[in-house]
């Protein structure tokens, strides 16, 4: 995906929209061993959780500090839902010039559908797929009622772009 320069918190929202998730859980970025998150959320009930403020950290500022002068690819970690522990590698591939006739964010490509939220992380996903594929599975009806049909091979970058542009509700206003 391509995004305009933004805070890490806004990048989180773009990722959430791209994944089809609802921003219902805590998240953090880990960049060069430093943690970034929303302090208002992470400090609530988690004791001593030291992190930089993702709501005030601008992506370009952090990348300019840590990117090597060679402009090679750089990756960092995005963790969502500390219970299910969805860990994602975010690969920064460069800063192409923004095109005046394009509106950002954009999803350029992808593979397969994102697993639905709250299925138990990478550990619960195989059982979820197995249950959906087998009407005799003990959890088939439960998963069908909960999430409906699901095609793990389906991916539509145009739909993802629309969802990213629509954005998510601001949790601070709720």
Secondary structure, DSSP 8 states (H G I E B T S, - for coil): -B--S-BHHHHHHHHHHHHT----S-EEEEETTEEEE-HHHHTSSSSS---EETTT-BHHHHHHHHS-TT---EEEEEEE-TTTTEEEEEEE-------TT--S-B-----S----TTS-HHHHHHHHHHHHH-TTSTTHHHHHHHH----TT---HHHHHHHHHH----GGG-
